[in-house]
Amino acid sequence: MTTYDSIDDWRIRINGHEHGVPHVHVEFRDGSRISVAIATRQVLVGGVTPAKRLKEALADIEANEAKYLGEYRRLNP
């Protein structure tokens, strides 16, 4: 598992031994969790409010797509 700290409201986690489309887990300070497809930024599981919080996390995933995808592939060959 690899964890990337980001804004103090959330962090990105990538697990090994995963299945399905390459994705990251976003964990919010209040305990909310979502799974997001790296390439499309589609929320696969979960939800978070307000929308601004989700928008910030999705922008980070877009900006770091290559890094997150590379790490996902390293952990899930």
C-alpha positions in Angstrom: 0.0 0.0 0.0 1.2 3.5 -0.8 -0.3 6.6 0.8 0.1 10.1 -0.6 -0.7 12.9 1.8 -2.4 15.9 0.2 -4.5 18.7 1.4 -5.2 18.3 5.1 -8.8 17.3 4.4 -7.9 14.1 2.4 -5.3 11.6 1.3 -4.8 9.2 -1.6 -4.1 5.5 -1.0 -3.2 2.9 -3.6 -3.5 -0.8 -2.5 -1.8 -3.9 -3.9 -3.8 -7.0 -4.8 -6.6 -5.0 -6.3 -8.9 -5.9 -9.2 -10.9 -4.0 -11.8 -9.9 -0.7 -13.4 -6.9 1.1 -12.0 -8.1 3.3 -9.2 -7.1 5.1 -6.0 -8.9 5.4 -2.7 -9.5 8.9 -1.3 -9.9 9.1 2.4 -11.4 12.3 3.9 -10.7 13.6 7.4 -14.4 13.1 8.4 -14.2 9.3 7.5 -15.8 9.6 4.1 -14.2 7.3 1.5 -14.4 7.0 -2.3 -12.7 5.0 -5.0 -11.9 6.8 -8.2 -10.8 5.5 -11.6 -7.4 7.1 -12.3 -7.8 7.5 -16.0 -11.4 8.8 -16.1 -11.8 10.3 -12.6 -15.1 8.5 -12.3 -16.2 7.8 -8.8 -16.6 4.0 -8.6 -17.7 3.7 -5.0 -18.7 6.1 -2.2 -19.6 9.7 -2.1 -18.6 12.9 -0.4 -20.1 16.3 0.2 -19.8 19.2 -0.4 -18.9 18.9 -4.1 -15.9 21.2 -3.6 -14.1 18.5 -1.6 -14.6 16.0 -4.4 -13.5 18.5 -7.0 -10.2 19.2 -5.2 -9.4 15.4 -5.0 -10.3 14.8 -8.6 -8.0 17.7 -9.7 -5.2 16.1 -7.8 -5.8 12.8 -9.4 -5.8 14.4 -12.8 -2.6 16.3 -12.1 -0.8 13.2 -10.9 -2.4 10.6 -13.2 0.9 9.2 -14.5 2.4 8.9 -11.0 -0.7 7.2 -9.6 -1.2 4.9 -12.6 2.5 3.9 -12.4 2.2 3.1 -8.7 -1.0 1.2 -9.3 0.7 -0.9 -11.9 3.7 -1.5 -9.8 1.5 -2.8 -6.9 -0.8 -4.7 -9.2 1.3 -6.3 -11.9 
